[in-house]
Amino acid sequence: MSKSLSIGDFEITTVQDHRGTDRDPSQIYPDVPGTAWDPYRGFALDPDGFYRSQWRGHLIRPSDGGPALLVDTGMGPGPHDHTGMPGELLASLSALGVEPEDIGIVVITHTHGDHIGWNVSYDGGTPRPTFPNARYIVARADWEHYSRQENSNEAFDRSVKPLEGLGVLELVEGVHEIRPGVSTLPTNGHTPGHQCILVKSGGQTGVVTGDLFHNVAQISEQDWCPIFDWDTTISTRSRRELLGRAEREGWTVFSGHLGIDKSIGKVVRSGEKPSWQPL
C-alpha cells in the first residue's frame, strides 16, 4: 500500500519496504516514565502497549519529466528475522510503474541499516548499484563517522561503503540543492549527518523527515529521544527547530516510520502543545 501527495510540481509517494518490529516504548524511550505515555496511548501505542515501526522509502517524481528521486531504501532484501519474509521495496516501486533503472537520484537521510538496505545488490559477492542510473547522495558527516573503524558496522560496510568504489557516491554538506525545488536540510543528532529532504514548489512545502522522530507522541513531546539517537541534545534541538517551522509555515510532513494510515501529516497546535494531524 502506498500513499501519494502533491507538493506543487512534485508527487511524493510512500514506498513500503517491510513492516518493522514491535517496539516496547520503555525499552526504546527508557528515560520516559510509563505514565507519561497515558495521554498518547490511544493513538501512539497499540492496545498491547507496543508500537510497530514501518520501513519505507519515499519516491519524488517531478512533473517536468526529470529523473525520479528515491529518499532512503529501506531495510533491504531480507528475508528479515522477525517475519521470515523478504523486503518489498522493489516490488512496491514496480507497482507504481517504476523500475530501478528509472531512479536518477537516491538520497539517504542517514546511514542506519533500515534506510540503506537496498542501496547495493550482490551478484556472486560482487557489489553493484541496485539503482544503476542513480547517483547516491550521502551526508559527509555520516560517511566520515561510520567509515572510522571504531564506528563501523555491517550495514554501512555492505550498503554504503561500496558506493565509493562503484563511482556513484556524492558526499554533501549543509543545505545542498539536489535539483531545483529539492534540497537537503541538515537535522543532525540522530546520526552525525542526519538530513531531511525539503521540497518547495508552487507555494507549498513538504519535508521527508527520516528519523527525526519515530513515534507520533514525539510531535507533542519533542524532547523524548529514542535510544537510537547518537546525540540527544542535538537531536532534540533539530526536532524542535524543524517541527516548529513545519507548524508555523504549514509544511506537509512525510514521516520515516509512522504507520501507513498516519504516515503523512501536518504539525498543528492543540492546546499548549503541537500535535499530529494525519492527511
ABEGO torsion letter per residue (X at the ends): XBBBBBBEABBBBBBBABBBBBBBAAAABAABBAAAAAAAAAAABBAAGBBBBBBBBBBBBBAAGBBBBBBEAEAEAOBBAAAGBBBAAAAAAAAAGBBAAABABBBBABABAAAAAAABBBBGGBBBBABAABBBBBBAAAAAAAABAAABBAAAAAAAAAAAAAGABBBBBEBBBABBGBBBBBBBGABAABBBBBBBBGGBBBBBAEAABABAAAAABAABBBAABABAAAAAAAAAAAAAAAAAAGBBBBBAABBAAAABBBBBBBEABBBBBBX
